[in-house]
Amino acid sequence: MNTVLIDSVTSTGHTVGARGIVIWNGLKENITIMDCHVYGNNCCGIELQDGTASGVSMINNNVHDNGDNGIGIVGMQGPVRT
């Protein structure tokens, strides 16, 4: 994924291992997740998983009451800025 903006999204109520917002595998570059409300999901709120990342920004998000964690960075390689 390259140059992605996720802005003002509400993500709630996902069940059975589901995440609110997730970006999996491969290169994650110039990703901005901002002004989102992510809550009540069975697994993680916001998660970046596997691959490499650079230029990742998470700004002014309200992440709470998710089953596993609020913000997860799992299996990543390379520079990650949050």
C-alpha positions in Angstrom: 0.0 0.0 0.0 1.3 3.4 -0.9 -0.1 6.8 0.0 -3.3 5.9 1.8 -5.5 8.2 3.9 -8.0 6.7 6.3 -9.9 9.7 7.7 -12.9 10.1 10.0 -13.9 6.4 9.9 -16.0 4.7 12.7 -15.3 1.0 13.0 -17.1 -1.0 15.7 -18.7 -4.3 16.4 -16.5 -6.7 14.4 -16.5 -10.2 15.8 -14.7 -13.5 15.6 -11.1 -12.3 15.5 -11.9 -9.2 13.5 -10.0 -6.0 13.6 -11.4 -2.5 13.3 -8.8 -1.2 10.8 -6.0 -3.5 9.6 -3.3 -3.2 6.9 -1.6 -6.6 6.3 1.4 -7.8 4.4 3.8 -6.1 2.0 5.1 -2.5 2.0 3.1 0.1 3.9 4.3 3.5 2.9 2.9 7.0 3.5 -0.1 5.7 5.4 -2.1 8.2 7.5 -4.9 7.1 9.9 -6.6 10.1 11.5 -9.7 11.2 13.3 -11.1 7.7 13.5 -13.2 6.2 16.2 -12.4 2.5 16.6 -14.1 0.5 19.4 -15.9 -2.7 20.5 -14.0 -5.0 18.0 -13.3 -8.6 19.0 -9.6 -8.4 18.2 -7.5 -5.2 17.7 -8.6 -1.6 17.1 -5.9 -0.6 14.6 -3.3 -3.0 13.4 -0.4 -3.0 11.0 0.8 -6.5 10.4 3.7 -8.2 8.5 5.9 -6.6 5.9 7.7 -3.3 6.1 6.6 0.2 6.8 7.8 3.8 6.5 6.0 7.1 6.8 3.1 5.8 8.9 1.2 8.4 10.9 -1.7 7.9 13.4 -3.2 11.2 14.4 -6.1 12.0 16.8 -7.7 8.6 16.8 -10.1 7.5 19.6 -9.4 3.8 20.1 -10.9 1.9 23.1 -12.7 -1.2 24.4 -11.3 -3.6 21.8 -10.8 -7.3 22.8 -7.0 -7.6 22.2 -5.2 -4.2 21.9 -5.9 -0.7 20.8 -3.1 -0.2 18.3 -0.9 -3.2 17.3 2.2 -3.4 15.2 3.0 -7.1 14.6 5.7 -8.7 12.6 6.9 -5.5 11.0 10.4 -4.9 9.6 12.0 -1.5 8.8 11.3 1.9 10.2 7.9 2.5 11.7 6.8 6.0 13.0 3.5 6.2 14.9 
